[in-house]
Structures are given as C-alpha cells and as structure tokens.
Amino acid sequence: MTPSDHELIFDESTGISWSAFAVDLESDQTLFSHSPERELDTASIGKIFLLHTLLDQVDRGERTLEERVRRRPSEWMNDSGLWYRLQADELSLYDVAALIGAVSDNAATNTLCRVIGLDVVHEHTAALGYRHSGLDDVVRWPRPPGAPSRLSHGTAAELTTFVAALARNETLSAASCDTFKRWLGAGMDLSMVASAFGLDPLAHDEFDRGIWLWNKTGTISRGRADIGVVMSPERRIAYAVLANWPRGDDRRDQVLEQMRSAGNMIKAHVQDDDLRA
C-alpha cells in the first residue's frame, strides 16, 4: 500500500485546523501528512513531557518511582481523572503517573508538576529538542489573569517523533521506556483515532484483533488530539492527529469522524497482507 492508494483528506472548509502525521517505523513510509508543522492547542497531550521528565530523573538516580507524595488541597481538580474520587491522599510516584497515563488525571498532574517543577519540565522538553510542543501550565479552572492560555501545545511532526522515540526505546532507558508505554497502554480514551480498532477501552495493553495500541489523548471544548503507536506483530505505526476549531462552534462530531478515518487507514496498513508477505 502506498500513500496514494488511500488518500486521506483533512477538511478545513468548516474552520477546523488540522495537524496530522503518521509513519511506518519499519519502512519510514508516510501514511498521511497534513500541516504536520502547524502548532495547535493539544490540551492534555503535554502531560507526556511531565511523565518523560519523571522517568529521566529516575534513570539519573535522582528519584525512585516508590517515592510517596501527598496531594495538596490546591491541587485537587475534578473533571478528567480518578484521584479526586478516591480517599487516598498519598500515592507512590508510579501510581500518580499511572493515573495520568490511564485517565489523564488532573489532580495527579498538578501534584506531579509541583514535585518535579514546571520549569524543570520546560528545560527537559527543550533539551530533548522540542521547540513547538510542550506542557505550558498546571491544570487550572478557571484560568486566572496572567496564566498561560492553554495547558499544552504541539505539532503532529514533533509529537510523532516523541512517540516514535519511545517505541524505539530512545531518550530513556529500555526499562523506563517500557514503564512509559505501560502507563499509556492503560489509556481509557479510545474515542478518537483509536475508535477504528474496536478495542476494549478498559483492557487493551496486549494484542487484540492483531493490534496493540498505546496512546495519549487531549480534549477541550474546541479541540481534540490523539497521539500514539499502533502495532501488529510485524509493523509499528507512530501517529499524531490534532484538531482545533473556533471557540463557540461545535465541530466535535465532524472531527471525531475524521479521526476515525485516520485510524481506519492505520488499521488497513498494519493488517495489509502484502506488507506481511
């Protein structure tokens, strides 16, 4: 299958801004590409840089994942997450990070940002070479005057590079890359690109229907974002699909339909018999 076999059109006629990219990590073949260098609001996607900073510190011997931390009242956030529904105020760093990977936990994000330091995350992200992607702030609502206007930002090109490096066990030790992928493999939001694969949202960190997925999503009222790696026994596809639309418009259904189409293209590629021959 070549990119021209199944052309994927990202429609911007209704005011949706897209940044999308997908690449086969075995052949370096591009499956689709649309404004991959465009910087967009990526909502919770930027939490991956927080998790990467944590594991980098573990690799350097500066922290252990068994270290226990206590959430503060100011870090409590509802909406996305699970910790705000739990009685435990103290968790290990591993469990805090697992909550972020599985349910994009806002309270866990704020606690881990305080422990690590947002400035440290920014420095680490820059040291990795990312200039147009990153975590901008802790989770706040409402956002006070003077606070960053968005939680995170990114481009499909850089975010695909990030997940590709993780898949290849680069930038972290092999053990830390495996831990990171396990956290993202527990991700419960399969509503976007991943909706095409028909996986169990609560248990898909293994092969099912010939596909293994780990991903991270971001959701705001005017945007959706999904990044990750889709694997068959023979192939790995790294992808990032980001969408923003004008405030006050409701383009959610249109965006989710397009994201599913992107997932269908990835699915067709990893299951292509000619590629496995």
N, C-alpha and C positions, 0 to 999 in steps of 0.2 A: 504494500500500500504506500503510495506517495501522497504528499500533502494535497496534490491536485485531484486525487481520487474522490475525496470528500471535502470540498471546500466549506469552511465554516465562516459564516458572515456574522459579525457583531454589529447589530443595527444601532446606529446613533441618531436616527432621524427623529426620535421622540425625546431627545435631550439626555439620553443616557451616555455617560462617558465610560469607556472600557479600557482596561489594560489587561492583556491576556497573553500567555505564552505556555507552551507545552513541548517537551523534548524527550526523545527516547535516549535514556542514559547509556544504552549499549551501542547504539549506532550513531548517536548525535543527530538523528533526524528530527527536524522540527515538525510537529503535528499541526500546530496552529500558532499564529502570532498576530496580535493586533495592538498597536501602540504600546509595545512592551516597556518602553522607557517613560511612559506617562506616569506621573506621580499622583496618587489618589489617596483619599481618606480610607484607611484599612481597618478602622475600629479595633477589635481585639487581636488582630493578627500580630501586632507589635509585641505582644506578650512573649513571642518566641525568642526575642532578643534578651528578655529578662531571664528566661529559662537557660539560654545558652550561657549567659554571664555566670549564673549559679554553677553550672557544670564545669565551666572553665576554672572557677575558683576551687572546685572540688579536685580537678585534675592537678592544680598547682599546690594542693595540700593546705589551702587556706581555710577550707571548710569541710565538714562531712555532712552527708545527707541525713545522718542520725541526729544532728543538732536540733534541739526543740525550740520553737518560737511561740510567743503568745500574741494573739491579735489584740489590738487596742480598740476601744470604742470608736475612735475616729476613723478606723479602717473598715468598719462594718459597711457593707453595701449589699443591697438585695438585687433583684433582677437576675442577671446572669450568675449562676453559681449554685453551690450547695452548702458551703460552710455556714452561711447565715441562718440555715435551718437546723444546724447541729448544736448540741450542748457544749461540746469540747471547745475550750478557748485556746488550747495549746496543742500543737501538732509538730511532727518532725518536718524538716525542710523537704524531705522526699514526699511526704503526704501533701504538703502545701503545693508543691509543684505538680503532683499528680492531679489535684483538684483543678489547677489551671489547664492542664492538658486535656482532662476529661470533660469538664463543663465550663471552661473559660472563667473560672471563679474570680469574681471581682474583689471580694474580701481577701482572698489568698493573694491576689495580685498586689493589692495595696500593702499587705503585711510584708511580702517578699521584697517589694520596692523599698520599703523602709529599712529592711535588714541589709539589702545589697547596696542601696543608694542609687537613685535615678541617674545621678551624674556618672556613676561608675558604669551603669548600663550604656549610657551615651558614649563614653570613652571606649568601651569594649566594642560596641557596634561600629564605631568609626575605625577602630584598629583592624576589624575584620574586612574593611574596605567598602562598607555600605555607605553611600553618600545620599541616597534618595529614599531610604527606608529606615524606620526606627520606631521606638516607643517614645512618645512625646511627653507623657504625663502619667500620674496615677489616675485611677478611676474616680471621677467626681460627678456628682449631680445634686443640684445644678452647678454648672461651671461658673466659678466666681470671676469677677472682672480681673483681668491680668493673667488668668490661667491660660495655658495653651488651648487653642480652639478645637483640638482633636486629640484622641487618645494615641493614635499612631498613624503613620503614613507609609507608603511604599509603592514600588513599581513591580510589575509582573516579572520583568527581567531579573531584578535583584532577588526577589522572593523565590523565584525558581532556582536561582543559583544557590540560595540558602538551603533549600530542601534537598537539592542535588548533592551538596557537600555533606549533608547529614546522611544521606543514603550511602555515600561512598566512604563513610567513616573518616571524613576530613575535618579539620579545625578543632576537633576534640579527640580524646582517646576513644578507642573502639568500645570500651565499656560504657563511657558516658554517652556516646552516640546511640548505643543500644538502649540505655535508660531513657534518653530523649524520645526515641522512636516508640518506646513502650508507653510513655506519657501521652504522646499524640495518638497512638494506636487505640487508646481508650476514649478518644473523642466521640461524643454522642450526637454531634450535629452533622447529619448526613443529608441535609435539606438542599444542598446546592449542587456543585459538580458531582459529588458523591451519590446523589439521588439516583443516578443512572445505573448503579451497580447492584441495587437490590439487596444490600447487606443488612444485617441485624444491627441497629444503632447501639445496642447495649453490649454486644459481644461480637466484634469483627476483627480482633487482633490475631488473625490467622487466615489461612486460605479458605475462602468460601466461594463456590462457583468459579473456581480458578483464579480468584482475585484476592489480593491482600492490600489493604489500604491503611495509611496513617495520614492524618491531615489536621489542619487548624483553620477555623473559620472566624469571620468577623461580621457583626451585624449592628447596623444603626438604622434609623428611620429613613435615611436617604442613601443607603448603600449596603452592598453585600460583598464578601470576599472569601475565597476558599483557596488554600494552597496545600500541597501535599505530594505524596508519591503513591502511585498505583503499580502493583507488581503482579506479574504472573510468574510461574516457575522459570520462565526464560527471559522476561523483559521487565524493565522498570521505567515508568514514565513520571517525570517531575513536571508539575504544573502549578500555575497561579492564574486565577481568574478573578479580576477585581471590577466592581461596577459602582459608580456614583450617579445620582440623578438629582435634579434641582429640588431644593427644600420646598415642601408643600405639595409636590407631585407624588403620586403613588404608582411606581413602576415595578413594585415587588414581583408581581406575577410574571411580567414580561422578562425580568432579569432572571428569575429562577428557571423559567422555561429555557432561556438561552444557556444558562449554566448547565442545565441537564443535557442540552445538546452537546456541549463541550465534553461532558462526561461520557456521552454515547460514543463520541469519536475516540476518546481514550480507550474505552472498553473494546471497541471494534479493533483497535490497533493491538492491544495486548492479547486478544483472542484470535488474531489473524493466523490461519493455518499456514499461509505462505511464509510468514516470518519464522514459524517454528520448524519449517521443513529443513 
